[in-house]
Amino acid sequence: MNNNSTRYAWDYDITQEQFDEMPAGRYEIGHLNRDWAAVRVIEWAKYEDMIRLLGFPALVENWPRWRDRIRSKEQRRSLDWLIEWFNLEMVS
């Protein structure tokens, strides 16, 4: 395993720089792509880091695609609420 393991992909042989490019879709290797990185970030990052790495607009736009890959029922419910609230605010 790489000694320079990443915060959210400690179990893969990629650098932090490579991982940081994945949520924006600027780097992928095999199945390690934007969707994979986004799910990792959603599951493991603090809220502030999740928003910084993914961007709120990208989270709202891609949530339907990522949602079923999130293992924690509570995380899914929390983000469902947040995105629903955001969409209601945008309409009002």
Residue frames as qw, qx, qy, qz and C-alpha x, y, z in Angstrom:
[[0.000, 0.890, 0.457, 0.000, 0.00, 0.00, 0.00],
 [0.336, 0.662, -0.026, 0.670, 1.14, 3.55, -0.70],
 [0.451, -0.286, -0.484, 0.693, 2.75, 5.29, 2.28],
 [0.063, 0.045, -0.001, -0.997, 1.10, 8.52, 1.16],
 [0.015, -0.465, -0.880, -0.093, -2.39, 7.15, 1.72],
 [0.136, -0.425, -0.234, -0.864, -5.32, 9.47, 1.33],
 [0.299, -0.108, 0.518, -0.794, -7.78, 10.60, 3.95],
 [0.727, 0.166, 0.231, -0.625, -10.73, 8.91, 2.26],
 [0.891, 0.344, -0.251, -0.158, -9.09, 6.14, 0.23],
 [0.357, -0.682, 0.630, -0.103, -6.61, 4.67, 2.70],
 [0.774, -0.054, 0.630, -0.034, -7.20, 1.20, 1.29],
 [0.747, 0.623, 0.191, 0.130, -6.18, 2.05, -2.30],
 [0.644, -0.242, 0.214, 0.694, -2.78, 2.77, -3.78],
 [0.289, 0.756, 0.290, 0.510, -3.46, 6.33, -4.94],
 [0.344, 0.022, -0.284, 0.895, -2.07, 9.66, -3.83],
 [0.031, 0.629, 0.500, -0.595, -4.01, 12.43, -2.15],
 [0.111, 0.438, -0.296, -0.842, -3.51, 14.55, -5.26],
 [0.156, -0.075, -0.858, -0.484, -5.06, 11.87, -7.46],
 [0.095, -0.515, -0.827, 0.203, -8.00, 11.45, -5.11],
 [0.012, 0.574, 0.247, -0.781, -8.57, 15.21, -4.89],
 [0.165, 0.258, -0.501, -0.809, -9.02, 15.35, -8.67],
 [0.025, -0.212, -0.960, -0.179, -11.61, 12.56, -8.76],
 [0.134, 0.597, 0.655, -0.444, -14.66, 14.35, -7.29],
 [0.232, 0.667, -0.087, -0.703, -14.34, 16.98, -10.03],
 [0.850, 0.438, 0.285, -0.065, -14.02, 14.28, -12.70],
 [0.268, 0.870, -0.398, -0.114, -10.46, 15.27, -13.63],
 [0.097, 0.473, -0.875, 0.035, -8.87, 11.92, -12.80],
 [0.898, -0.104, 0.197, -0.379, -9.95, 8.30, -12.82],
 [0.140, 0.440, -0.882, -0.088, -8.29, 4.93, -12.86],
 [0.185, -0.156, -0.968, -0.059, -10.41, 1.88, -13.55],
 [0.318, -0.661, -0.654, -0.186, -13.52, 1.93, -11.35],
 [0.366, -0.536, -0.305, 0.697, -12.00, 4.67, -9.17],
 [0.181, 0.467, 0.408, 0.764, -13.84, 7.60, -10.67],
 [0.168, -0.353, 0.087, -0.916, -15.96, 10.61, -9.74],
 [0.729, -0.394, -0.281, -0.484, -18.88, 8.56, -8.44],
 [0.810, -0.158, -0.480, 0.297, -16.65, 6.29, -6.37],
 [0.353, 0.146, -0.341, 0.859, -14.79, 9.27, -4.86],
 [0.348, -0.412, -0.055, -0.840, -18.02, 11.14, -4.15],
 [0.814, -0.390, -0.372, -0.218, -19.46, 8.19, -2.25],
 [0.693, -0.060, -0.442, 0.566, -16.24, 7.91, -0.24],
 [0.099, 0.264, -0.192, 0.940, -16.36, 11.60, 0.61],
 [0.561, -0.434, -0.202, -0.676, -20.05, 11.49, 1.55],
 [0.854, -0.322, -0.409, -0.027, -19.51, 8.49, 3.79],
 [0.765, -0.195, -0.300, 0.535, -16.30, 9.58, 5.52],
 [0.295, 0.322, -0.078, 0.896, -15.79, 13.35, 5.35],
 [0.026, -0.482, -0.498, 0.720, -17.04, 16.00, 7.74],
 [0.354, 0.787, 0.498, -0.090, -19.87, 18.05, 6.26],
 [0.026, 0.900, -0.169, -0.401, -17.61, 21.05, 5.58],
 [0.274, -0.417, 0.746, 0.441, -15.05, 18.90, 3.77],
 [0.463, 0.387, 0.788, 0.122, -17.78, 17.15, 1.79],
 [0.302, 0.893, 0.281, -0.177, -19.10, 20.48, 0.51],
 [0.101, -0.801, 0.421, 0.414, -15.58, 21.76, -0.22],
 [0.342, -0.245, 0.833, 0.360, -14.60, 18.63, -2.16],
 [0.337, 0.419, 0.820, 0.195, -17.86, 17.99, -4.01],
 [0.096, -0.045, -0.179, -0.978, -19.42, 21.43, -4.18],
 [0.393, 0.278, 0.630, -0.610, -23.02, 21.91, -3.14],
 [0.604, 0.444, -0.167, -0.641, -24.37, 22.29, -6.69],
 [0.427, 0.311, -0.826, -0.195, -22.71, 19.00, -7.72],
 [0.105, 0.025, 0.905, -0.413, -24.08, 17.28, -4.61],
 [0.523, 0.371, 0.359, -0.678, -27.62, 18.41, -5.41],
 [0.577, 0.483, -0.402, -0.521, -27.31, 17.49, -9.09],
 [0.472, 0.311, -0.821, -0.076, -25.73, 14.08, -8.57],
 [0.404, -0.233, 0.681, -0.565, -27.44, 12.99, -5.34],
 [0.871, 0.149, 0.102, -0.456, -30.00, 10.79, -7.16],
 [0.760, 0.439, -0.479, 0.012, -27.12, 8.85, -8.74],
 [0.249, 0.426, -0.729, 0.474, -25.06, 8.56, -5.54],
 [0.581, -0.399, 0.245, -0.666, -27.86, 8.07, -3.01],
 [0.963, -0.100, -0.076, -0.240, -28.33, 4.30, -3.24],
 [0.738, 0.333, -0.462, 0.361, -24.60, 3.72, -2.90],
 [0.123, -0.554, 0.483, -0.667, -24.49, 5.33, 0.57],
 [0.466, -0.094, -0.872, 0.121, -24.54, 2.59, 3.17],
 [0.076, -0.205, -0.637, 0.740, -25.80, 4.62, 6.13],
 [0.045, -0.671, -0.708, -0.217, -29.57, 5.03, 6.22],
 [0.256, -0.802, -0.287, 0.458, -29.14, 8.07, 8.49],
 [0.258, -0.369, 0.341, 0.825, -26.77, 9.76, 6.05],
 [0.085, 0.332, 0.732, 0.588, -29.19, 9.16, 3.18],
 [0.158, -0.781, -0.603, 0.031, -32.09, 10.59, 5.21],
 [0.304, -0.692, -0.077, 0.650, -30.05, 13.64, 6.27],
 [0.178, -0.220, 0.482, 0.830, -28.95, 14.45, 2.75],
 [0.029, 0.525, 0.770, 0.361, -32.44, 13.76, 1.39],
 [0.181, -0.830, -0.447, 0.282, -33.76, 16.37, 3.82],
 [0.289, -0.568, 0.161, 0.753, -31.02, 18.89, 3.01],
 [0.153, 0.012, 0.647, 0.747, -31.48, 18.59, -0.73],
 [0.045, -0.653, -0.730, -0.199, -35.27, 18.69, -0.48],
 [0.226, -0.803, -0.280, 0.475, -35.04, 21.81, 1.71],
 [0.258, -0.385, 0.361, 0.809, -32.60, 23.43, -0.73],
 [0.095, 0.275, 0.740, 0.607, -34.84, 22.69, -3.71],
 [0.120, -0.776, -0.619, 0.037, -37.88, 24.11, -1.88],
 [0.267, -0.712, -0.059, 0.647, -35.93, 27.26, -1.01],
 [0.232, -0.151, 0.537, 0.797, -34.90, 27.70, -4.65],
 [0.018, 0.515, 0.754, 0.408, -38.54, 27.49, -5.76],
 [0.197, -0.809, -0.495, 0.247, -39.86, 29.99, -3.20]]
